[in-house]
């Protein structure tokens, strides 16, 4: 089966940097994705890592180590609007059209 | 493009009733999926489809049926609603090539089963 683990809650102050970790166990692996979800809203795509290393998109970066089955999302220059839930997700199975499985999510609270 | 649309936005059912949650996308995406999200929880995959006529089970398929007769539509049927199916249901779609990594979500259907 597949499983993903991430911290349930993280708190940080405005302007700071925060890292949200994700470890996964899956049969077949076709990349690690990150999604953001504000209260009451739909998840929106943030970042994707198919290969080892760092991907940067503005204030957000994501890292993957396939040998460690580990990735993280790094949020820099935190803003109040970054308060949301963040989910890691893996596409698992026998091909890159396999099912996309989500972690339980990390609630980030940004304080002034 | 409207993206991924879901109807209804809200629904209240009585135990034992059946209903269909509608999902449509206008992006010509091959891959479509249904998730449920319980309060404070992550998204759990119910069923998914990699193209018209092809569906497969996700993590929590019991009590739900799907079909995919067209690329655009992927309805989710609750056969006999139970209180345990009270949840927010999200439909999502993505291409299977190119930008396959990015999944687009609909606004969700909030379902309460009494």
Interface residues (C-beta under 8 A of the other chain):
Chain A: X31 X33 X35 X41 X42 X43 X44 X45 X48 X50 X87 X96 X97 X99 X100 X101 X102 X103 X104 X105
Chain B: X30 X31 X33 X35 X41 X42 X43 X44 X45 X48 X50 X56 X58 X59 X90 X92 X96 X100 X101 X102 X103 X104 X105 X106 X107 X108
